């Protein structure tokens, strides 16, 4: 295990709640948190993790010690959660919550409100050029939710998965983009887009992770982490301690638990998206995690009849720009540079690798939506359409030998080719 972290993880079984409680209790007992104001960063409902259990365990360890204990949902630019959704997230009714922990509060990260943020520093143009390997040249203002600079200790409590922008999620990514101002979000996401999802996802050491860590170094508040490696609703692993050490150990286990290696590419992949992804902004993970194993000229079909919206936060912008390959934007940069770069990045990640030459865009693969988003809108934004009422995912089951793959509960396991093993 990485120096400085405690915890354990397994590829063949789940941790028991008693084992998780011991890791949480030992880690937090070792920190000087008595009488301190503690803010805990947690994921929203688009990440699979035993948040209810961790909510209980952290409260058990800190509710009697800390002067104040607040939770902050690291929404990035996702929509705010209402009271009912928050109660479901932490696995507790409002009445039970009031009875057991009346002084514990859970807050949304209000990313759309400027007063949310404290400005910490500016990363210089020269340093951005170094971090981005010369791909970008600009100054980046570092802003973060002021709750983490006004408390005494911030505890990151979130899962680690392969991720399309950072390589692996979790750790300092809960600051940026989790509770970040727009400039770091746009910088890091566009940097990831320039590198491409295919090259970055599931890679532990990336320029984007370096940039996120650089921004996180601006936060002077004491920090620690509880980094989870989820399997279904349970824990394959839990690592606690200094943020970088806990995240590193969790990423190593995630690489074993969340990556599936296959011998050959597929011409058709059907990603069945669970209902925790309520728009394409989040449901696009059904493409991100599958792109590396789709054959040239192949197709990813995102099946999610429950999805009715492209993005609740950014849908109007995506209607304007559509979904395109990276080179479509890069080679027309004057036309698109004023759009939020994080939105451009999402567009390229869903559309995948491709080219733009002589005014003609060619994607390496096709991306088709079998959702409740109307056909006209799908076509207009550059995506294919299948009617979810007549599309039957079960028809694609058991056909791997034909080059067809059905992925139930898609979005969290990364698929890669055996020929690429060790390349990252």
Secondary structure, 3 states (H helix, E strand, C coil): CCCCEEEEECCCCCCCHHHHHHHHHHHHHCCCCCCCEEEEEECCCCCCCCHHHHHHHHHHHHCCCCCEEEEEECCCCCCCCCHHHHHHHHCCCHHHHHHHCCCEEEEECCCCCHHHEEEEEEECHHHHHHHCCCCCCCCEEEEEECHHHHCCEEEEEEECCEECCCEECCHHHHCCCCCECHHHHHHHHHHHHHHCHHHHCCCCCCHHHHHHHHHHCCCCCEEEEEEEEEECCEEEEEEEECHHHHHHHHHHHHHHHCEEEECCCEEEEEEEECCCCCCHHHHCHHHHCCHHHEEEEEEEEEEECCCCCCCCCCHHHHHHHCCCCHHHHHCCHHHHCCCCHHHHHHHHHHHCCEEEECCEEEECCEEEEEECCCHHHHHHCCCEECCCCCCCHHHHCCCHHHCEEEEEEECCCEEEEHHHCCCC
